[in-house]
């Protein structure tokens, strides 16, 4: 469906003072959204009004209407999630700077908040932390996949062996567990797809999810300084989160309710409408 293009409203004055934060340093907050539920609500125009000119240009560059709508919803979700964590800041006040690997970080107002966004078919995910490097990835895990082809350049020898030891029907599910963890990890490091996935392995069969790193890995890749979490969001989607906690204890991961419909506690209003109505 075409993304509505409402008239632009005057920009708010740029904040220069630091923004207060309502989440703890020991927390990571995760939101998920099916963009289709947003399309069925009256929030699409409001979301378009929240995002920046650069983000609107990024939305327009998407080839298909469905992809443009997903990109719009992803930008709006990130802004709304940040404002949930910093309630005095309206979602349209956030300004972002992009790293050399095109990762957005909060630039204004000054804030300790870090965030990351991922999206796939019918699902968007956003993680927000306080001063902790974070990454999130979400994928459709039940798609028809040639695992033998995809493992090349993606999986370590140990991961390939684990996949070969499974019945053929179980291999795609485990592959996408590996894939989402590697994506979340590379995004938390701020390096995007430049991380050599086949050199960083994951295992969860004997305890918590852990990463194994090559011998020449930089010091900040110390496996003991990383926390991972992973769970199915729907019967089709798997989500992974990576957090660079350093020597500190693991964070408490707060999963916000999944919007599932237009109205009621499961609709987009569980986070978005509340923020729009209170700061309109």
C-alpha positions in Angstrom: 0.0 0.0 0.0 1.3 3.5 -0.8 2.8 5.3 2.2 0.8 8.5 2.9 2.8 11.7 2.5 1.2 14.3 4.9 2.2 17.9 4.9 5.3 18.5 7.0 4.8 20.3 10.2 7.3 22.8 11.6 10.3 21.1 13.3 10.6 21.4 17.0 13.6 23.4 18.3 16.6 21.2 18.8 17.3 20.2 22.4 20.7 20.9 23.8 20.3 19.8 27.4 20.7 16.2 28.4 17.6 14.1 28.5 16.5 12.2 31.6 16.4 8.4 31.3 13.7 6.2 32.9 15.4 2.8 32.4 18.0 1.2 34.7 21.6 0.7 33.7 21.0 -3.0 34.4 18.2 -3.3 31.8 17.7 -4.0 28.1 14.3 -3.3 26.7 13.0 -5.1 23.6 9.9 -4.2 21.5 8.5 -6.1 18.5 5.9 -5.0 16.0 4.1 -6.6 13.1 4.0 -3.6 10.7 0.7 -4.9 9.3 -1.0 -4.1 12.6 0.2 -0.5 12.1 -1.2 -0.4 8.6 -4.6 -1.4 9.9 -4.6 1.4 12.5 -4.8 5.2 12.1 -1.1 5.6 13.1 0.6 5.5 9.7 0.3 9.2 9.0 1.4 10.0 12.6 4.4 7.8 12.2 5.4 9.6 9.0 5.1 12.9 10.8 7.6 11.6 13.4 10.5 10.8 11.3 13.3 13.0 9.9 13.8 14.1 6.3 16.7 11.7 6.0 14.5 8.9 7.2 11.7 9.8 4.8 14.3 9.7 2.0 15.4 6.2 3.1 11.8 5.1 3.1 11.2 6.4 -0.4 14.2 4.6 -1.7 12.6 1.2 -1.0 11.4 -0.3 -4.2 8.1 -1.9 -3.0 5.2 -0.4 -1.1 5.4 -3.2 1.5 9.1 -2.5 2.1 8.5 1.3 2.3 5.8 0.7 5.0 8.1 -1.6 7.0 10.9 0.9 6.9 8.5 3.7 8.0 7.3 1.5 10.9 10.8 0.6 11.9 12.0 4.3 12.1 8.8 5.2 14.1 9.2 2.2 16.4 12.8 3.2 17.2 11.9 6.8 18.0 8.9 5.7 20.1 10.9 3.2 22.0 13.6 5.8 22.8 10.9 8.1 24.1 9.4 5.4 26.3 12.9 5.2 27.9 13.2 9.0 28.0 9.7 10.3 28.4 10.5 14.0 28.4 11.6 13.7 24.7 9.0 13.6 22.0 9.7 10.9 19.3 10.3 13.5 16.6 12.9 15.3 18.7 15.6 12.6 18.4 18.5 13.4 16.1 20.8 10.7 14.9 24.4 10.4 13.6 25.5 7.5 11.5 28.8 5.6 12.0 31.1 4.6 9.2 29.1 1.4 9.0 25.8 3.3 8.7 24.7 2.4 12.2 22.5 5.2 13.7 23.3 6.5 17.2 21.6 9.2 19.3 23.2 12.6 18.7 20.6 15.0 20.2 19.5 15.5 22.8 22.5 14.2 24.7 21.6 10.8 26.1 23.2 7.6 27.3 20.6 5.5 25.4 21.9 3.0 22.8 19.5 1.2 20.4 19.3 -1.1 17.4 16.5 -2.1 15.0 15.9 -5.2 12.8 13.1 -6.1 10.5 12.0 -9.0 8.3 8.8 -10.2 6.7 5.9 -9.2 9.1 8.1 -8.3 12.1 10.2 -5.4 13.4 12.3 -5.5 16.6 14.0 -2.8 18.6 16.3 -3.0 21.6 17.2 0.0 23.8 19.9 0.0 26.6 21.6 2.6 28.8 25.3 2.9 27.8 25.5 -0.7 26.6 26.4 -1.6 23.0 23.5 -3.7 21.7 22.3 -5.5 18.6 19.1 -7.2 17.6 18.2 -9.4 14.7 14.9 -11.1 13.7 14.3 -13.6 11.0 11.6 -15.9 9.5 12.8 -19.3 10.7 10.4 -21.5 8.8 11.2 -20.6 5.3 12.3 -23.2 2.7 16.0 -22.8 2.8 19.0 -24.6 1.2 21.1 -24.8 4.4 24.0 -26.5 2.7 24.4 -23.4 0.5 23.9 -20.9 3.2 26.5 -22.3 5.7 29.3 -21.4 3.3 31.0 -18.3 4.7 28.5 -18.3 7.6 29.1 -21.2 10.0 32.2 -22.4 11.8 33.3 -26.1 11.4 31.7 -26.9 14.7 28.4 -25.3 13.7 28.5 -27.2 10.4 29.0 -30.4 12.2 26.1 -29.7 14.5 23.9 -29.0 11.5 25.0 -32.2 9.7 24.0 -34.2 12.9 20.4 -33.1 12.7 17.5 -34.5 10.7 17.2 -32.5 7.5 13.9 -30.9 8.6 15.5 -29.5 11.8 18.5 -27.8 10.1 16.9 -24.6 8.9 15.7 -23.8 12.5 19.1 -24.2 13.9 20.8 -22.4 11.1 18.6 -19.3 11.7 19.4 -19.5 15.4 23.1 -19.2 14.4 22.4 -16.5 11.8 20.4 -14.2 14.1 23.0 -14.5 16.9 25.8 -13.6 14.5 23.8 -10.7 13.0 22.9 -9.3 16.5 26.6 -9.7 17.6 28.0 -8.0 14.6 25.5 -5.1 14.9 26.3 -4.7 18.6 30.0 -4.4 17.7 29.0 -1.7 15.2 30.6 -3.5 12.3 27.6 -4.6 10.3 28.3 -7.3 7.8 32.1 -6.8 7.9 32.4 -9.4 10.7 33.6 -12.7 9.3 30.7 -14.9 10.5 32.5 -18.2 9.8 35.1 -17.3 12.4 32.7 -16.6 15.3 30.8 -19.6 16.6 27.8 -19.9 18.9 26.8 -22.8 21.2 24.0 -23.2 23.7 23.8 -27.0 24.1 25.6 -27.1 27.4 24.4 -23.9 29.1 23.8 -20.2 28.3 24.5 -19.0 24.8 28.2 -18.2 24.3 30.3 -17.0 21.5 33.7 -18.4 20.6 36.2 -16.0 19.0 39.3 -16.5 16.8 42.7 -16.3 18.5 43.4 -12.9 16.9 40.2 -11.3 17.9 40.4 -7.9 19.6 40.2 -7.6 23.3 36.7 -6.2 23.3 35.5 -9.5 21.8 36.3 -11.3 25.0 33.5 -13.9 25.2 33.1 -13.3 28.9 32.1 -9.7 28.2 29.1 -10.6 26.1 25.5 -11.6 26.9 23.1 -13.2 24.5 19.4 -14.0 24.5 17.2 -15.6 22.0 13.5 -16.6 21.8 10.7 -17.3 19.3 8.5 -14.2 18.9 5.8 -15.9 16.8 5.5 -19.4 15.4 7.5 -18.2 12.4 10.0 -15.7 13.8 13.2 -16.0 15.9 14.8 -13.1 17.6 18.3 -12.7 19.0 19.8 -10.0 21.2 23.5 -9.3 21.8 24.8 -7.0 24.6 28.4 -6.0 25.4 28.1 -5.9 29.2 31.9 -6.0 29.9 32.8 -7.5 33.3 29.4 -6.4 34.8 26.6 -8.9 35.6 24.2 -9.8 32.9 21.4 -7.3 32.2 17.7 -7.9 32.9 16.0 -8.2 29.5 12.5 -6.6 29.5 10.3 -7.9 26.8 7.4 -5.5 26.0 4.0 -7.0 24.9 3.7 -7.9 21.3 1.1 -5.8 19.4 -1.2 -8.2 17.7 -4.3 -6.2 16.6 -5.8 -2.8 16.1 -7.6 -2.3 19.4 -7.2 -3.2 23.0 -4.1 -4.1 25.0 -2.6 -6.0 22.0 -2.8 -3.2 19.5 -0.1 -0.6 18.5 -1.3 1.6 21.3 0.6 -0.4 23.9 3.5 1.9 23.1 2.9 4.2 20.1 -0.5 5.8 20.7 0.2 6.6 24.3 3.3 8.5 23.3 1.6 10.4 20.4 -1.5 11.4 22.5 0.6 12.6 25.4 3.0 14.7 23.3 0.8 15.5 20.3 
